Amino acid sequence: MDDIDDDQLRPRISIDSMRAWISIKSELLREIEAQARSYATQNNLPPERILESANIYATELFNIAQSNIRVNGRDYDSLQPHEQDAEPFDEALDRQIWALSGTRQEWFDKIASDRRDKPSEIAANLAAHFKEADAIEHDWETQMPSYIDEDEDMDPSPILQIDDAVTREILAVSNELTQTIPAQQERAERAKRVEAEIKSLRP
């Protein structure tokens, strides 16, 4: 134990990654520079000289600190130069990646919901329209005079009036179906396109 250097026995501060350490250094350097500028302004001193001294102080501070930290389980001074010069952590890019990940999940949930709910909604709408059309046809048949085939010389005006009324109702239902079905189909196609675009994205 006597032959072991005191530095080897001293516990080191553990940091998860090199990016975390670089981020810490950047925050400290910004704070040191801000304090230096404030000191220069308050004392009417040239900021360039104060900032130069502050940068020298920061460099010495980081050199001392680096000999007392462990990065990802390894002593900092045992890391290779290329490992020490890792790219700084881009916080803005990280936030964008997480935001895109959340948006992607929202689209997945919406597509899954549309696949589950839209077909049943369209089927229910079609069933309701068909039921309404059957009811109109039934009313037409029950209201039509039974003697229409027995007397061909009978004035057809009342029959034509009934026929026109029913025809208008059928046309109204048909027009509604014509407007509803393409809209539902367009939504389904749009959902497919969105799904295809999301699948083409790289996570």
C-alpha positions in Angstrom: 0.0 0.0 0.0 2.9 2.4 0.7 4.1 2.1 -2.9 0.7 3.2 -4.3 0.5 6.8 -5.4 -2.0 8.9 -3.5 -3.6 10.0 -6.8 -4.5 6.4 -7.5 -6.3 6.1 -4.1 -8.2 9.3 -4.5 -11.8 8.7 -5.7 -12.7 10.2 -9.1 -15.9 11.9 -10.2 -17.8 9.6 -12.5 -19.4 11.1 -15.7 -21.5 9.0 -18.0 -20.1 10.0 -21.4 -17.6 12.3 -23.1 -20.5 14.3 -24.5 -21.7 15.0 -20.9 -18.2 16.2 -19.9 -17.9 18.5 -23.0 -21.3 19.9 -22.2 -20.2 20.6 -18.6 -17.1 22.3 -19.9 -19.1 24.5 -22.3 -21.5 25.6 -19.6 -18.6 26.5 -17.2 -16.7 28.3 -19.9 -19.8 30.4 -20.8 -20.2 31.3 -17.1 -16.6 32.2 -16.7 -16.7 34.4 -19.7 -19.9 36.1 -18.6 -18.4 36.8 -15.2 -15.2 38.2 -16.8 -17.2 40.5 -19.1 -19.3 41.7 -16.1 -16.1 42.4 -14.1 -14.6 44.3 -17.0 -17.7 46.4 -17.4 -18.0 47.3 -13.7 -14.4 48.3 -13.4 -14.1 50.0 -16.8 -11.4 47.6 -17.9 -10.6 46.3 -21.5 -12.7 43.2 -21.9 -10.1 41.5 -24.2 -7.4 41.3 -21.5 -9.9 40.1 -18.9 -11.3 37.4 -21.3 -7.8 36.2 -22.2 -7.0 35.8 -18.5 -10.3 34.0 -18.0 -9.6 31.6 -20.8 -6.2 30.7 -19.3 -7.8 30.2 -16.0 -10.5 27.9 -17.5 -7.9 25.9 -19.4 -5.9 25.3 -16.2 -9.1 24.5 -14.3 -10.2 21.9 -16.9 -6.8 20.3 -16.9 -6.9 19.8 -13.1 -10.5 18.6 -13.2 -9.8 16.1 -16.0 -7.2 14.3 -13.8 -10.0 13.7 -11.3 -12.8 12.4 -13.4 -13.8 9.0 -14.9 -15.7 9.0 -18.2 -17.9 5.9 -18.8 -15.9 4.0 -16.2 -12.5 4.9 -17.6 -10.0 7.4 -16.2 -9.9 10.5 -18.4 -6.1 10.6 -18.6 -6.2 7.0 -19.9 -8.4 7.9 -22.9 -6.9 8.2 -26.4 -6.7 11.7 -28.0 -9.5 10.9 -30.5 -11.6 9.8 -27.6 -11.0 13.0 -25.8 -12.0 15.1 -28.8 -15.5 13.7 -29.2 -18.0 16.0 -30.9 -19.9 18.2 -28.4 -23.5 17.2 -27.5 -26.0 19.0 -29.7 -28.9 19.6 -27.4 -31.1 21.3 -30.0 -30.7 18.4 -32.4 -31.4 15.9 -29.6 -34.7 17.8 -28.9 -35.7 17.7 -32.5 -35.0 13.9 -32.7 -37.2 13.3 -29.7 -39.9 15.6 -31.1 -39.9 13.8 -34.4 -40.1 10.5 -32.5 -43.2 11.7 -30.7 -44.8 12.9 -33.9 -44.1 9.6 -35.5 -45.7 7.7 -32.7 -48.8 10.0 -32.9 -49.2 9.2 -36.6 -48.8 5.5 -35.9 -51.6 5.8 -33.3 -53.8 7.7 -35.6 -53.3 5.3 -38.5 -54.1 2.4 -36.2 -57.2 4.1 -34.9 -58.4 4.9 -38.5 -57.8 1.3 -39.5 -59.8 0.1 -36.6 -62.7 2.6 -36.6 -63.2 3.9 -40.2 -64.3 0.7 -41.9 -67.0 0.2 -39.3 -68.1 3.8 -39.6 -68.4 3.5 -43.4 -70.2 0.2 -43.1 -72.6 1.7 -40.6 -73.3 4.7 -42.8 -73.9 2.5 -45.8 -76.2 0.2 -43.8 -78.2 3.2 -42.6 -78.6 4.5 -46.2 -79.6 1.1 -47.5 -82.2 0.8 -44.8 -83.6 4.2 -45.6 -83.8 3.3 -49.3 -85.6 0.0 -48.4 -88.1 1.9 -46.3 -88.7 4.4 -49.1 -89.2 1.5 -51.6 -91.6 -0.2 -49.1 -93.6 3.0 -48.7 -93.8 3.4 -52.4 -95.1 -0.1 -52.9 -97.7 0.2 -50.1 -99.0 3.6 -51.3 -99.3 2.7 -55.0 -103.0 2.0 -55.9 -103.7 -1.7 -56.4 -106.0 -1.0 -59.4 -103.2 0.6 -61.5 -103.1 -2.5 -63.7 -106.9 -3.0 -63.8 -107.8 0.3 -65.5 -105.3 1.5 -68.1 -107.6 4.5 -69.0 -107.4 5.9 -65.5 -105.9 9.4 -65.2 -102.3 8.8 -64.3 -101.7 12.2 -62.7 -101.9 11.1 -59.0 -99.6 8.1 -59.7 -97.1 10.4 -61.4 -97.1 12.7 -58.5 -96.3 9.9 -56.1 -93.6 8.6 -58.4 -92.0 12.0 -58.6 -92.0 12.4 -54.8 -90.4 9.1 -54.2 -87.9 9.6 -57.0 -86.8 12.9 -55.4 -86.2 11.1 -52.1 -84.2 8.3 -53.8 -82.1 10.9 -55.7 -81.5 12.8 -52.4 -80.2 9.6 -50.8 -78.2 8.7 -53.8 -76.6 12.1 -53.9 -75.7 11.9 -50.2 -74.1 8.5 -50.8 -72.2 9.9 -53.8 -70.8 12.7 -51.6 -70.1 10.6 -48.5 -68.4 7.5 -50.0 -65.7 9.4 -52.0 -64.9 11.5 -48.9 -64.5 8.4 -46.8 -62.4 6.8 -49.5 -60.2 9.9 -49.8 -59.5 9.8 -46.0 -58.5 6.2 -46.3 -56.2 7.0 -49.2 -54.7 9.9 -47.2 -54.1 7.7 -44.2 -52.3 5.2 -46.5 -50.1 8.0 -48.0 -49.2 9.3 -44.5 -48.3 5.7 -43.4 -46.1 5.3 -46.4 -44.3 8.6 -45.7 -43.8 7.7 -42.1 -42.4 4.3 -43.0 -39.9 6.0 -45.3 -38.5 8.1 -42.5 -35.3 7.0 -40.7 -35.7 6.8 -36.9 
